[in-house]
Every structure is written in structure tokens, then in C-alpha cells.
Amino acid sequence: MSRNRMFWGIVIIVMGIIFLLQSIGLIQVNVWSLLGPFLIILLGGTLIYRTMFPNRSSLELKSLSLPVDGIEHVSVEIKHGAGKLKIQAGKEPDTLLKGDFRGGVEHTLSQNGTRASLSLRPLVDTVTMIPFTGPTEGYVWNVDFNPGLQYEFELKTGAGESQINFLDLPVSRIRLETGASSTYMTVPGKAGFTRVDVHAGAASVEIKIPESVAARIRIQSGLASHSVDTARFPEANGYYCSPDYESSENKVEIFIDGGVGSFKIY
């Protein structure tokens, strides 16, 4: 059990006992009148605690390097909490992945012949900003992937910023789920066909499409605003589409499902 869950478990139990004692008449106090001062004291105690006892897990830097080992196709799942995520092509031909992970990382790699599944996730489920929790700085991950392999990516990101550069990576499928965050993504430049699905909440998402890549784009949004380069991708029949989409050697199909936020594609 994390310190965060234990702390709030104790708080809930204590408040429950106070309410119980009040309801059976053993104490005569207006519990609700104490709640405001209690929260103020709790906030002040949090600030003092974090100043005197910084959470070291937010300062720890873990390096991870995984060999190719005969792998040709990788399905990658990345679960990233609050913080910063950076993904790009690497330069080492014998390395599947090489990265630095501030705040730590857990990984699982399973291989079946030339195909593999890779999962990267934080050491704890979330990064919260309340007393005695996980990393205060958030997770800062900088990850290189081998450009000589074939990929599918599933990205789940929390509050923070993601810079995802797939330009030199052959990725056939990208699925992004993100909340209150900013995401800057460049789609693959020479992957043949790439499918991109974006499901976003209160997020800002920018997608850059290389000049040599054609695109067909569909945006389904509630209160979100969106901007598409209509000079490259004219709108027709509910889609934004390159005139040469069907005949293009390299193309990307993008579907965006957004709540509130903003989307920019250029």
C-alpha cells in the first residue's frame, strides 16, 4: 500500500469516528465547521513536509536499454503519468530501446519469434499533488526506439507534455489516449500506411504531417476547437483529405475523438 493511500485511509477513518461519536451524542461539536480549518492546516503541513522531506523517487533517474535480439515487429504500450514524455528514433542498430526515466519505470517484454510486446509503465499508478504521494516533479521520460523495426504504439498519457516524433520510425498504428495534457506528434514519414486514433479529454493536441505524406482526417469533437491546414487537406464529405491520398506511397489516416480542448493538424 502506498503512503498516499494509507494517509488518506487514516484521515477517512478518523473523520468517520468523529461523525459517529457526534451522531450518538458522545461529543457535541459541529464537525462541518472544523472541516475548513482542517483542510487549511493540512495544506500548510503538506508544503512544510515537502520542503523538509522531498520525495526522492522524483529525483531518481533510471536508464534502460533493451537489445533487439532477433525482434522485427514490436507492439509498444506506454502508460505515462503526469510529467514529460519524449519519443524519437535512436541511432544504435542493436538496441530495441534506450532511454532515461526520471521517476523510474517498470517494463515487460515478451517475445514470440520475431514479434514482441513491450510495456512501459510508472513505478506507481499515478502522480498526485496531495500529501505524501508519489513523484512531485512528475515522470520525465526520454526514449529512443530502433528505426529498423516495425511498430505499433498505444500511448496513455496523463497531465503533462508529450513530444512524440515518429518521423523516422516505421509505425503502422498509433493509438493515443490523453487527458489534461499537451501533445506534439509528428507522424511517420516513410511507413507506407499509418492509422492514428486520438481520444482526448481536456487536451491540446498538435499533429505534424511531413510534406511527403498524404492524409485523410476525420475529427469528431464536442466543445473542442480544431484547426486543419486546408491548403494541403481540403474538406469534403466530412473528411479533410489530400488530393493524391489514394495514389500516395506514404499516407496516414487520422481519427480524432475529442471532448474539450484544441486540435491542430498541419
N, C-alpha and C positions, 0 to 999 in steps of 0.2 A: 504494500500500500504506500502510495506517495505521501510525502509530508503534507502536501496541499490537501489531499482527501482526508487525512487524519485530522488536520487542523479544523477544517470546516465541519467534520463529523462531530468533534468535541463542541464546537460552537452551537450546532443544532441541538445536541443533547442537552447542553446547559440551558438554552433558551426554552426547550421543551419542558425541562424540570421546573423552571420558573413559572411558565404558564400553568403547569399542573398544580403547583403549590398555590397559585393565585386562584385557580378555579375551585379548589376545595377549601379555600378560606384560611389557609395557614399563613399566608403573607398578604398584607394589604398595601399593594403598590400598583401603580399604573405602568404595566410593562411597556406599553407603546410609547409612553413619554420618555422611557430610558433608551429606546432604540436609536434615536437620532444622536445623542451624545456618545452612545456606544460605538456607532459607526465612525464618528469623527475621531474618537480615541484609537480605534482600530486602524484607521488610515494613517494617523500620526505614528503609531507604533510600527506600521509597515515601512514607512520612509526611514525611520531610525534603524530598524533591523537591516534593511537592505544596504544602508550606508556602512554599518558596522560589520555586517556579515554578508558580503556579496556572494552570490551563488556561483561557485567555481565551475559548475557544469557549463555555464555560459561562456567561460574563458577557455575551456579545453578545446584543443584542435586535434582532430584525428585525421590521419591520412590513410587512404585506402587505395590499393592497386590490385586489379584482378587480371590474370593472364587470359589470352584468347583461348588457348588450349583446344584448338580444333573447332571452335564455335564459329558459325557463319551467320546465323539468324538469332536475334535476341528480342524477346518481349520484355520491355522495361516498365516497371511500375514504381513511381516515385511519390511518396507521401511526405509532403513538406509542411511543417507548421509555420508559425509566424517567423518572419526574418527575410533573408535574401537567398535566392536560388539563381545560379548561373550555370548554363549548359552550353557546351560547344564541342566542336571536333578537336580531337587531340592529334598528336604527331608521332606516337610510338606504335609501330605496326604490330608488336607482340603483346600489346596491352588492350584488354577489352575496355577497362575503365580505370581512370586515375583521377583522384580528387582529394580536396581538403574539405573537412566537415567540422566547422566550429559549432560546438554544442553536441558533437558526437553523432553517430549513425549506426543503425543496425542493418545488416544486409543478408539476403538469402539468394543463393544462386543454385538453380537446379538445371542439369544438362541431360539431354537425351540425344546422343549422336552429335550432329552439327547444330542442333537447335537448343536454345537455353531460355530460361525465365529468370529475370533478375528483379529483386525487390529492394528498394532503399526506403528506410523509414526512420523517424526520430527515435531517440532513446526513450522518450516519454511521448504520450499521445498528443498532447497539446502544450502550447506555451501560453500561460495565462499571466495576467498582470495583477494578481492579488497575493496576499501574504504567503510566504514560504513555498512558492511554487517553483516551476522549472526555470529554464534559462531566461534571464531578464533581457538579454540582448537579442534574443531570437536565434534561430538557426541560420548560419551563414555557410552555404554550400557552394562550392565551385568545382564542377565536374566535367571532365573530358571523356568523350567516347571515341572509340576507334572508327574512323571514316571508311574502313574497308569492309565493314559488316553491314548486314541488313537489319533494320529495326522496326519495331512498333513501340510507341510510347503511350503510357497512361499517366497523366500528371494530376495530382490532387494537392492543391496549394491553399494555404490559409492567408491570414493577414500579412502582407509584406509586399516585396517586389521580386519579380521573376524576369530574368533576361535569358531567353531561350533562343539560341542560334543554331538552327538545323541546316543552314545553308550548305554545308559540306558533308552532311550526314544523309545517307540513303534511308529515308523513313517512309514507309508505306501507309502508316496510320498514326494519327495523333489524336488523343482524347484529353481535353483539359477541363478539369472541374476546379473552379476557384471561387472564393468568397470575396471579402472586402480586401481587394488587392490591386496591384498594378502589374500587368504582364506585357512584355515586349517580346514578340516572337517573329523570327524570320523562318519562312518555310523552306524546305529543301530545294536546291537549285537544279539537281540532276538525279532525281529519284524516279523518273518516269511518272507514275501516278501516285499522288498522296491524298488521303482523305483526312480532313481535320474537323473534329467536332468540339465545339466550345460550349460549356454550360457554366454560366457565370451569374453570381448574385450582384451585390453592390460593388462592381468591379470596373476597372478601366483596362481595356484590352486593345493593344495595337498589333496588327499583323502586317508584316512587310513581305511582299511577293517579289522575288527577283524579276528583272526585266525579261529574262529568257523563259519565264514560266507563265503559262496561261492559267486562268482561274475561272471557276464558276462558284458564285457566292449566294447563299441564302441566309437572311437574317430574320429571326423571329424574336421580337423583344416586346416587353411590356412598357415600362416607363423609361427604358434606356434610349439614349441618343446614339446615332451611328453616322459615320462618315465613310464613304467609299469613293475611290478615285474613278469617277465615271468616264473619264477620258480613256482609261485603259479597260474599264469594265462597265460598258453601257448596261443600263437597266432594261429588262424586258421580261414579261410574263412572270414576275415575282422573283427574278434572279438578276444578279449582276454577273455579266459573262464576257470573257474575251471573245472577240470576233473569230479568232482562229483556235478556239478551245478544242474542237473535235480533232483537228489535224495536228495539234501541237505535240511534240515529242515529250515534253515535260509539262505536267499540268497538276493543278491542285483543286480539289472540291472542298469548299468550306461551308459548314453549317454552324450558325451561332444561335444559341438559345439563351437570352439574357433577361434578367429582371430589371433592376435599376442600375444605372451605370453608363458607361460610354464605350463605343467600339469604333475603331478606326482601321481601315484596310487600304493599303496603298502599295 
